[in-house]
Amino acid sequence: MSPKPLLISGRKLVKLFEQLGYKKVSQRGSHIKMKNDDTGSVVIIPDHKELDRWTLKTILKQAEIPDQQYNELVKQ
């Protein structure tokens, strides 16, 4: 069983995705659209103080990032 992803804010997740090669494409309201040009992956990250666990899991699934790898990146 994989560990639960650690909860963080939307802004911290945006910074983490920027480290992974994603770039901000646009923002509409509190939702930030990011794209990785290498993989073509696109994710929408809500700019909330703390992301809901299911929202976070969905974003990680879209980006094909396993929970364990994500947790290691957050702890750095």
Protein Blocks (a to p, Z undefined) as FASTA:
>chain_A
ZZddddddfklmmmmmmmnopacfbdehjaccdddfknopacdddddfbdcfklmmmmmm
mnopafklmmmmmmZZ
